[in-house]
Amino acid sequence: MNEVSSNLPLAGQVAIITGASSGIGLAIAEAFAEAGAHIIIAARSAERLGVAATRLRRHGTRIEPVSADITKDADIELIFAAAMAITGRLDILVNNAGISTRAPTTELSPAAFRAVIDLNVTAAFLCAQAALRQMTAQNGGRIINIGSVSARVPRANSVPYTTSKFALEGMSRALALDGRAYGVAVSILHPGNTESDIWLGAEHITEREGVMPGAQVARAALLMATLPAGINMLDATMLPLQMPLIGRG
């Protein structure tokens, strides 16, 4: 894991970012590419990945799009093989891919619950596990999990998503402990309302609570990624000022 330089703090480093074709994932990829990182951008839509890759390559670093469903073991292997083909090491994993479903708890189907857990928790773990194996072998690296303020304060009718983000918080703590002896830092970043497709049609919420540009979340992720080796920002929460997380009154 390289030390921070003033101009391109991630110069030559290799990062994997899941869910990177839009929203927070794409914003993080943009920030990392601007900081000099080579990036594997992974998402399900090949078309959207192609558009994202074209946008990111203007920063002059290597951008490799991998169309993948990370709930499938073989697709995770493809992502990590693509990363290792660049320099033979992996410096950063950003576990960003995730989905949400909202339904009254009494009407929620088992399949809908499992779909959220499979992607937001199980797939995130399998990506982190693959990263940890490589990073322990090379004695260093960073894993940044993208959580949610739902791990602090849930919304109504959001049991699957809220459960997944609480689980990701616990997973991050356990991974941080397991990676510590090998120089691997594991962090979790909890964003509040952030501009993305998930908020389309929810203006009644964002007008009241506010919404952040993805670029602001990316700034926090970049700070986590560029800390000197041996320092870990274990967790952070960021949100629009008017969100009711802090309290009422």
C-alpha positions in Angstrom: 0.0 0.0 0.0 1.6 3.2 -1.2 2.1 6.3 0.9 0.2 9.5 0.0 1.8 11.8 -2.5 0.5 15.4 -3.0 -0.5 15.3 -6.6 -1.8 11.8 -7.4 -2.3 10.1 -4.0 -3.4 6.8 -5.6 -0.9 6.8 -8.5 -0.3 3.3 -9.7 -2.6 1.6 -7.2 -5.2 -0.9 -8.4 -8.8 -0.6 -7.1 -12.0 -2.7 -7.6 -15.3 -0.8 -7.3 -18.5 -2.7 -7.4 -21.8 -1.1 -8.5 -19.6 1.4 -10.4 -21.8 2.1 -13.4 -23.8 4.9 -11.7 -24.5 6.8 -8.5 -22.1 6.6 -5.6 -20.0 3.9 -7.2 -19.3 5.9 -10.3 -18.6 9.0 -8.3 -16.0 7.1 -6.3 -14.5 5.7 -9.4 -14.2 9.2 -10.8 -12.4 10.5 -7.7 -10.1 7.5 -7.6 -9.2 7.8 -11.3 -8.5 11.5 -10.9 -6.2 10.5 -8.0 -4.2 8.2 -10.3 -5.7 4.8 -9.6 -6.2 2.0 -12.2 -9.7 0.7 -11.6 -11.8 -2.4 -12.3 -15.4 -1.1 -12.5 -17.9 -3.8 -12.0 -21.7 -3.8 -12.5 -24.4 -5.8 -14.2 -25.1 -3.6 -17.1 -22.4 -3.8 -19.8 -23.9 -0.8 -21.6 -23.8 1.5 -18.6 -20.3 0.3 -17.8 -19.1 1.2 -21.3 -20.4 4.7 -20.9 -18.8 5.0 -17.4 -15.4 3.6 -18.7 -15.3 6.2 -21.5 -16.0 9.0 -19.0 -13.3 7.7 -16.5 -10.6 7.1 -19.1 -10.2 10.8 -19.7 -8.2 10.9 -16.5 -5.5 8.8 -18.2 -5.5 5.7 -16.0 -6.4 2.2 -16.9 -10.1 1.5 -16.6 -11.3 -2.1 -17.1 -15.1 -2.6 -17.1 -16.3 -6.0 -16.0 -20.0 -6.9 -16.5 -20.7 -9.1 -13.6 -23.3 -10.4 -11.1 -21.4 -10.6 -7.9 -24.0 -13.0 -6.4 -22.2 -15.5 -8.6 -18.9 -16.9 -7.5 -17.6 -17.2 -11.1 -18.2 -13.5 -11.7 -16.3 -12.5 -8.6 -13.4 -14.6 -9.9 -13.5 -12.7 -13.2 -13.4 -9.3 -11.4 -10.4 -10.2 -9.3 -8.6 -11.8 -12.2 -9.0 -8.6 -14.2 -7.5 -6.6 -11.3 -4.5 -8.9 -10.8 -3.7 -8.7 -14.5 -2.9 -5.0 -14.2 0.1 -5.0 -11.7 -0.2 -8.3 -9.8 -1.6 -6.7 -6.7 -4.8 -5.3 -5.4 -4.6 -2.1 -3.3 -8.3 -1.2 -2.7 -11.7 -2.8 -2.8 -14.8 -0.7 -2.6 -17.8 -2.8 -1.8 -20.6 -0.5 -3.1 -23.0 -2.7 -5.0 -26.4 -3.0 -3.3 -30.1 -3.0 -3.8 -33.1 -1.9 -1.7 -36.7 -3.0 -1.6 -39.5 -1.3 0.4 -42.7 -3.2 1.3 -44.8 -3.6 4.4 -43.1 -6.2 6.5 -46.2 -8.4 6.7 -46.3 -8.6 2.9 -42.6 -9.1 2.2 -41.8 -12.3 0.3 -38.9 -14.5 1.4 -37.5 -14.2 -2.1 -37.4 -10.4 -1.9 -35.7 -10.5 1.5 -33.1 -13.0 0.3 -32.3 -11.0 -2.9 -31.3 -8.0 -0.8 -29.2 -10.1 1.7 -27.6 -12.1 -1.1 -26.2 -8.9 -2.8 -25.8 -6.5 0.1 -24.3 -9.0 2.6 -23.2 -12.3 1.1 -21.7 -10.9 -2.1 -20.0 -8.1 -0.2 -18.5 -10.7 2.1 -17.3 -12.9 -0.8 -15.6 -9.9 -2.5 -14.0 -8.9 0.8 -12.9 -12.4 1.4 -11.2 -12.6 -2.0 -9.6 -9.2 -1.4 -8.4 -10.1 2.1 -6.7 -13.3 0.7 -4.7 -11.2 -1.8 -4.0 -8.4 0.6 -2.7 -10.6 3.4 -0.4 -12.3 0.9 1.0 -8.9 -0.2 0.9 -7.5 3.3 -1.3 -4.5 2.8 -4.4 -3.1 1.3 -7.8 -1.4 2.0 -11.3 -2.5 2.0 -14.0 0.2 2.0 -17.6 -0.9 2.5 -20.4 1.5 1.6 -23.0 1.2 4.3 -25.9 3.6 5.0 -27.4 5.8 7.7 -30.0 3.0 7.8 -27.5 1.2 9.9 -28.0 4.0 12.5 -31.7 4.9 12.0 -34.0 2.7 9.8 -36.9 3.8 7.7 -40.3 2.2 7.9 -40.9 -0.8 5.6 -37.2 -1.3 5.0 -36.4 -4.5 6.9 -34.3 -6.2 4.2 -32.2 -3.1 3.5 -31.8 -2.1 7.1 -30.8 -5.6 8.1 -28.2 -5.8 5.4 -26.6 -2.5 6.4 -26.5 -3.5 10.1 -24.9 -6.7 9.0 -22.3 -4.9 6.8 -21.4 -2.8 9.9 -20.6 -5.9 11.9 -18.8 -7.5 9.0 -16.6 -4.5 8.6 -15.6 -4.6 12.3 -14.8 -8.3 12.1 -12.8 -7.9 8.9 -10.9 -5.0 10.3 -9.8 -7.2 13.2 -8.9 -10.1 10.9 -6.9 -7.9 8.6 -5.1 -5.8 11.1 -2.1 -8.1 11.6 -1.5 -8.1 7.9 -1.6 -4.4 7.3 -5.1 -4.5 5.8 -7.4 -1.7 6.8 -11.2 -2.2 6.6 -13.6 0.8 6.9 -17.3 1.5 6.4 -18.7 4.7 5.1 -22.4 5.4 5.9 -23.9 8.0 3.5 -27.2 9.6 4.0 -29.5 10.7 1.2 -27.3 10.7 -2.0 -28.2 11.5 -5.6 -28.9 8.2 -7.3 -31.6 6.3 -9.2 -33.0 5.0 -5.8 -34.4 8.5 -5.1 -36.2 9.0 -8.4 -39.9 9.6 -7.5 -39.0 10.3 -3.9 -38.9 14.1 -4.1 -41.3 14.3 -1.1 -38.4 12.9 1.0 -35.4 14.6 -0.5 -37.1 18.1 -0.5 -37.7 17.7 3.2 -34.4 16.0 4.2 -32.0 17.1 1.5 -29.8 15.1 -0.8 -26.0 15.1 -1.4 -24.2 14.8 -4.7 -22.3 11.5 -5.0 -19.1 13.5 -5.4 -19.3 14.4 -1.8 -19.5 10.8 -0.7 -16.6 10.1 -3.1 -14.5 12.7 -1.3 -14.9 10.8 2.0 -14.1 7.5 0.3 -11.0 9.0 -1.2 -9.9 10.3 2.2 -10.2 6.8 3.6 -8.3 5.3 0.7 -5.4 7.8 0.9 -4.6 7.6 4.6 -1.0 6.5 5.3 -0.4 2.8 5.8 -1.0 1.9 9.4 -3.9 4.3 9.8 -7.5 3.3 9.4 -10.7 5.5 9.6 -12.8 2.7 10.9 -16.2 4.2 10.2 -17.8 7.5 9.2 -21.3 8.9 8.7 -22.1 11.8 6.4 -25.5 13.2 5.6 -27.3 16.3 4.4 -27.6 18.8 7.3 -31.3 18.6 7.6 -31.7 14.8 7.7 -33.3 13.8 11.0 -30.6 11.3 12.1 -29.2 13.6 14.8 -32.6 14.0 16.6 -35.8 16.1 16.6 -36.5 19.6 17.8 
